[in-house]
């Protein structure tokens, strides 16, 4: 057992060092993708995907440190990763749709092209995480909380995303997250019957899209000029 554990730890420590997938096709060609942590194969060629997923989730749920694990393309859809330590984990192209990432630590994680629509991102730590080309919103442009009409929670998640995008220099994505944050606040005020606050945000959205839709200023100005000319 001790030897097996030592071999596992060796694989973890060599994440990113070039451990190749051991799959070889019928023509003798070896897979060029790196093997997953604690495995000899990449996700595509892993012979027991369900077992591997279960092992990683068990480790996460037991509070084990998964820092710097290589988990590219792994299917974690609808998985419970609450409070999981995923610092520096490579989750590029991973399927996290519907996963619970409440209070998960994803600082410095690579989420390049990860599928995250419908994931619970409340209180998740995303500082220095790579979210380039990750799918965070569903087909309607919402996150889980907004779709469930939990608008106050949604505004907080959008703010977290906005800050992460801004720190990464992804300013268009940051601006869009800010727009969604303000829109969620507006919906929350309507739901809470705070008509004064709702009105202020409604007008701000109508006139300039909270500063993220400048073309609305032009349309509003033209409309006002046309009205005054009557």
ABEGO torsion letter per residue (X at the ends): XAAAAAAAAAAAAABGAGBBBABBBAAGBBBABBBBBGBABBAAABABAAAAAAAAAAAAAAGBBABGBBABGBBABGBBABGBBABGBBABGBBABGBBABGBBABGBBABGBBABGBBABGBBABGBBABGBBABBAAGBBAAAAAGBAAAAAAAAAAAAAAAAAAGBAAAAAAAAAAAAAAAAAAAAAAGBAAAAAAAAAAAAAAGGGABAAAAAAAAAAAAAAAAX
